[in-house]
Amino acid sequence: MPDFKKMHYLSITRELPEVEELYETAYQNNPRLISKNHKLDATRFKLDAYQAEKYPVISARLQAADYAREMGSSDKYRAGIEFKIPLYQAGQENAKIKRTAGKIIQLKADRLIIKRELEQQILELWLKISNLKQQFSDPDFTMEYRDLYLERSRA
């Protein structure tokens, strides 16, 4: 049995939202588009990580020991700073950066294709619904046109 409580959603008097509103709703709820956006974000983070590999890294070490030290010494605490400076990378980081930048461009293009497909489908459905609403709401106009056409044919 149909659920008659939800029949008002199918009413012909219900207003059809603007196409732009439907576009925004589709952009926010389409799983393919959400997936592409997450992949794009992940690739951007990967690009940032590859770019960070080109720069020096500074790290600090702190140590506190009382009698557990391997080498016998009298100091209880030690601190150290470590520098890692990449001197020669043979273009490996640049290749990773370029490859990842290319992937970002590809993902943006894929996202744009998905958006255009969504917009096309939404527009087609919106126009079809608008046309059907117009046909349903104007049966008298069609009958008058037929009568006038019949009168013209008789004349």
GIQUIWO-V512963 format. One record per backbone hydrogen bond with DSSP energy under -0.5 kcal/mol. CO is the residue of the C=O (numbers start at 1). NH is the residue of the N-H. E is the energy in kcal/mol with one decimal. If there is no record, write none. Layout:
co:nh:e
CO:NH:E
CO:NH:E
//
This chain:
co:nh:e
2:4:-1.0
3:6:-1.1
4:7:-0.8
6:9:-1.4
7:10:-1.4
8:11:-0.9
11:14:-0.9
18:22:-1.6
19:23:-2.3
20:24:-2.3
21:25:-2.2
22:26:-2.4
23:27:-2.6
24:28:-1.9
25:29:-1.5
26:30:-1.8
30:34:-2.3
31:35:-2.4
32:36:-2.2
33:37:-2.2
34:38:-2.2
35:39:-2.5
36:40:-2.5
37:41:-2.3
38:42:-2.5
39:43:-2.3
40:44:-2.1
41:45:-2.2
42:46:-2.0
43:47:-2.3
44:48:-2.2
45:49:-2.1
46:50:-2.4
47:51:-2.3
48:52:-1.8
49:53:-1.1
51:54:-1.0
52:55:-1.2
57:84:-2.7
59:82:-3.6
61:80:-2.8
63:78:-2.8
76:65:-3.2
78:63:-2.8
80:61:-3.2
82:59:-2.8
83:85:-0.5
84:57:-2.6
84:86:-0.6
85:87:-0.6
89:92:-1.9
91:95:-2.2
92:96:-2.2
93:97:-2.7
94:98:-2.6
95:99:-2.5
96:100:-2.5
97:101:-2.5
98:102:-2.3
99:103:-1.8
100:104:-2.1
101:105:-2.0
102:106:-2.2
103:107:-2.6
104:108:-2.3
105:109:-2.1
106:110:-2.5
107:111:-2.5
108:112:-2.2
109:113:-2.2
110:114:-2.4
111:115:-2.3
112:116:-2.4
113:117:-2.4
114:118:-2.4
115:119:-2.8
116:120:-2.4
117:121:-2.4
118:122:-2.8
119:123:-2.6
120:124:-2.4
121:125:-2.4
122:126:-2.8
123:127:-2.6
124:128:-2.2
125:129:-2.7
126:130:-2.5
127:131:-2.6
128:132:-2.5
129:133:-2.7
130:134:-2.3
131:135:-2.5
132:136:-2.4
133:137:-2.3
134:138:-1.2
136:139:-0.5
138:142:-1.3
139:143:-2.1
140:144:-2.7
141:145:-2.3
142:146:-2.3
143:147:-2.5
144:148:-2.8
145:149:-2.5
146:150:-2.4
147:151:-2.6
148:152:-2.3
149:153:-2.1
150:154:-2.2
151:155:-2.0
//
